[in-house]
């Protein structure tokens, strides 16, 4: 499942995100969602989240529900 719809993402989900500095390479970072930062219901590049370790990025893939 992709991370383009806000309704699919909740705190506690394990996701793969792309950080701003990794957007060119597409390198993904795995973590658990702490906060959802995007206010709109969808975003073409993925919903922006903050992980529990403080990393911020856009969700590219949802690992577990």
Contact map, one row per residue, 1 for C-alpha under 8 A:
11100000000000000000000000000000000000000000000000000000000011100
11111000000000000000000000000000000000000000010000000000001111000
11111101100000000000000000000000000000000000011000000000011111000
01111100000000000000000000000000000000000111111000000000001100000
01111111100000000000000000000000000000001110011000000000000000000
00111111100000000000000000000000000001011100001000000000000000000
00001111110000000000000000000000000000001000000000000000000000000
00101111110000000000000000000000000000000000000000000000000000000
00101111111010000000000000000000000100000000000000000000000001000
00000011111110000000000000000000100100000000000000000000000000000
00000000111110000000000000000001111100000000000000000000000000000
00000000011111000000000000000001110000000000000000000000000000000
00000000111111100000000000000001100000000000000000000000000001111
00000000000111110000000000000111100000000000000000000000000001111
00000000000011111000000000000111100000000000000000000000001111110
00000000000001111100000000011110000000000000000000000000001111100
00000000000000111110000000011110000000000000000000000000111110000
00000000000000011111011001111000000000000000000000000000111100000
00000000000000001111111000111000000000000000000000000011110000000
00000000000000000111111000000000000000000000000000000000100000000
00000000000000000011111100000000000000000000000000000000000000000
00000000000000000111111111110000000000000000000000000000000000000
00000000000000000111111111100000000000000000000000000000000000000
00000000000000000000111111000000000000000000000000000000000000000
00000000000000000000011111100000000000000000000000000000000000000
00000000000000000100011111110000000000000000000000000000000000000
00000000000000000110011011111000000000000000000000000000000000000
00000000000000011110010001111100000000000000000000000000000000000
00000000000000011110000000111110000000000000000000000000000000000
00000000000001111000000000011111000000000000000000000000000000000
00000000000001111000000000001111100000000000000000111000000000000
00000000001111100000000000000111110000000000000000110000000000000
00000000011111100000000000000011111100000000000011110000000000000
00000000001100000000000000000001111100000000000011110000000000000
00000000001000000000000000000000111110000000000011100000000000000
00000000111000000000000000000000111111100000001111000000000000000
00000000000000000000000000000000001111100000001111000000000000000
00000100000000000000000000000000000111111000001110000000000000000
00000000000000000000000000000000000111111000000000000000000000000
00000100000000000000000000000000000001111110000000000000000000000
00001110000000000000000000000000000001111110000000000000000000000
00011100000000000000000000000000000000011111011000000000000000000
00011000000000000000000000000000000000011111111000000000000000000
00010000000000000000000000000000000000000111110000000000000000000
00010000000000000000000000000000000000000011111000000000010100000
01111000000000000000000000000000000000000111111100000000011100000
00111100000000000000000000000000000111000110111110000000011000000
00000000000000000000000000000000000111000000011111000001111000000
00000000000000000000000000000000111111000000001111100001111000000
00000000000000000000000000000000111110000000000111111111100000000
00000000000000000000000000000011111000000000000011111111000000000
00000000000000000000000000000011110000000000000001111110000000000
00000000000000000000000000000010000000000000000001111110000000000
00000000000000000000000000000000000000000000000001111111000000000
00000000000000000010000000000000000000000000000001111111100000000
00000000000000000010000000000000000000000000000111100111110000000
00000000000000001111000000000000000000000000000111000011111000000
00100000000000001110000000000000000000000000111110000001111100000
01110000000000111100000000000000000000000000011110000000111111000
01110000000000111100000000000000000000000000110000000000011111000
11100000000000111000000000000000000000000000000000000000001111100
11100000100011110000000000000000000000000000000000000000001111111
10000000000011110000000000000000000000000000000000000000000011111
00000000000011100000000000000000000000000000000000000000000001111
00000000000011000000000000000000000000000000000000000000000001111
